[in-house]
Amino acid sequence: MQYYENIVKKRNSCRGFSARKVPEEALAGIRKYYEDVESVLVEGIGTELKFYSSDSYELLKQHVGYNGICIKAPNYLVLYSDKADHYLENAGYIAQGMTLMMAELGLASCWMTIDDAAAVKKALSEDNGMEVACVVAFGYRDPENKEKRAPKITIEELCLGKDFRTEANLVRLTRELEDCLRACAHSQSFLNLQPYRLLVDYDRVSLVGLPSEMTNEADRRLNYGIVMFNFYSVMWAVRPSAPKWSFEPPERDLRLPEDVEYVASIRI
Ligand SMILES: Cc1cc2nc3c(=O)[nH]c(=O)nc-3n(C[C@H](O)[C@H](O)[C@H](O)COP(=O)(O)O)c2cc1C
């Protein structure tokens, strides 16, 4: 369907931005989306959105970006959050919504790993009592940037059946659900490792996390928020009353190996 094909599938990371300034109207559009759209995963967790200009590159570069490389961009989005259960999944979910909104506005973006959240906050001279949960570089893609698209797992690799030891039966999927799963398979993740799987039962999809030595706790939780938002965004585009992800423990035995963690599930 259109939202998956036109937005989710087309959104890929950018590491070469042009110097072109993002107009104030576009920043206002992203802020309006953040303030108005009901795109939170966990109700009641306070968050604050701040935009920073390219001047902040010097402040961020010590503490943000893998392999010691912070991406130079005309703008950075920082999402601050109160600390609460699942606040990082919630922040990943909210910020992913904003990166897809950016894609709709013709902007490119790149998630940035955070080495030291407290140091980022100090460097930005912020004192709002919240944690730095996400940093995203954004702006217009440099037309000379010939960056290749990252390869993604297929839905056949991503999905399992009703439990971890049962194969998925993807033959009878509705088109709507298939696109939701494709959106998950296309999700952004730390180092593109995609260390998670979906268990697809007849009435419920469950997200489980695979062990990944390279992914730290914060990035793992952001990954989960991103994948849950991608699923929800495609569902929501056709059904605004779409059910939401729940962290309630599973009612059925998902037969998970010891090193696989249950994350959340959604009714379908
Ligand atoms: C939590 C998280 C942290 C990331 N950190 C970085 C980073 O520090 N530097 C970078 O170049 N890309 C970073 N990325 C972007 C991923 O490398 C990228 O999403 C992945 O390779 C998939 O490519 P795509 O975004 O084009 O789909 C991060 C992504 C996530 C989700």
The ligand as an SDF file (V2000), in Angstrom:
LIG
                    3D

 31 33  0  0  0  0  0  0  0  0999 V2000
   19.9080    3.1650   17.2310 C   0  0  0  0  0  0  0  0  0  0  0  0
   20.6520    3.4560   15.9530 C   0  0  0  0  0  0  0  0  0  0  0  0
   21.9050    4.0370   15.9860 C   0  0  0  0  0  0  0  0  0  0  0  0
   22.5770    4.3440   14.7900 C   0  0  0  0  0  0  0  0  0  0  0  0
   23.7830    4.9670   14.8540 N   0  0  0  0  0  0  0  0  0  0  0  0
   24.4070    5.3220   13.6960 C   0  0  0  0  0  0  0  0  0  0  0  0
   25.6370    6.0420   13.7330 C   0  0  0  0  0  0  0  0  0  0  0  0
   26.1560    6.3610   14.7790 O   0  0  0  0  0  0  0  0  0  0  0  0
   26.2270    6.3600   12.5490 N   0  0  0  0  0  0  0  0  0  0  0  0
   25.6750    6.0400   11.3430 C   0  0  0  0  0  0  0  0  0  0  0  0
   26.2620    6.3480   10.3110 O   0  0  0  0  0  0  0  0  0  0  0  0
   24.4910    5.3680   11.2770 N   0  0  0  0  0  0  0  0  0  0  0  0
   23.8500    5.0210   12.4290 C   0  0  0  0  0  0  0  0  0  0  0  0
   22.6460    4.3720   12.3820 N   0  0  0  0  0  0  0  0  0  0  0  0
   22.0090    4.1250   11.0800 C   0  0  0  0  0  0  0  0  0  0  0  0
   22.0980    2.6800   10.6680 C   0  0  0  0  0  0  0  0  0  0  0  0
   23.4040    2.3450   10.3010 O   0  0  0  0  0  0  0  0  0  0  0  0
   21.1110    2.4580    9.5170 C   0  0  0  0  0  0  0  0  0  0  0  0
   19.8240    2.7070    9.9630 O   0  0  0  0  0  0  0  0  0  0  0  0
   21.1960    1.0510    8.9720 C   0  0  0  0  0  0  0  0  0  0  0  0
   22.4390    0.8260    8.3960 O   0  0  0  0  0  0  0  0  0  0  0  0
   20.1130    0.7820    7.9430 C   0  0  0  0  0  0  0  0  0  0  0  0
   20.1990    1.6230    6.8340 O   0  0  0  0  0  0  0  0  0  0  0  0
   19.0140    2.5740    6.4180 P   0  0  0  0  0  0  0  0  0  0  0  0
   18.8480    3.5680    7.5440 O   0  0  0  0  0  0  0  0  0  0  0  0
   19.4820    3.2160    5.1630 O   0  0  0  0  0  0  0  0  0  0  0  0
   17.7810    1.7670    6.2630 O   0  0  0  0  0  0  0  0  0  0  0  0
   21.9770    4.0370   13.5500 C   0  0  0  0  0  0  0  0  0  0  0  0
   20.7100    3.4520   13.5340 C   0  0  0  0  0  0  0  0  0  0  0  0
   20.0490    3.1760   14.7090 C   0  0  0  0  0  0  0  0  0  0  0  0
   18.6900    2.5900   14.6580 C   0  0  0  0  0  0  0  0  0  0  0  0
  1  2  1  0
  2  3  1  0
  2 30  2  0
  3  4  2  0
  4  5  1  0
  4 28  1  0
  5  6  2  0
  6  7  1  0
  6 13  1  0
  7  8  2  0
  7  9  1  0
  9 10  1  0
 10 11  2  0
 10 12  1  0
 12 13  2  0
 13 14  1  0
 14 15  1  0
 14 28  1  0
 15 16  1  0
 16 17  1  0
 16 18  1  0
 18 19  1  0
 18 20  1  0
 20 21  1  0
 20 22  1  0
 22 23  1  0
 23 24  1  0
 24 25  2  0
 24 26  1  0
 24 27  1  0
 28 29  2  0
 29 30  1  0
 30 31  1  0
M  END
$$$$
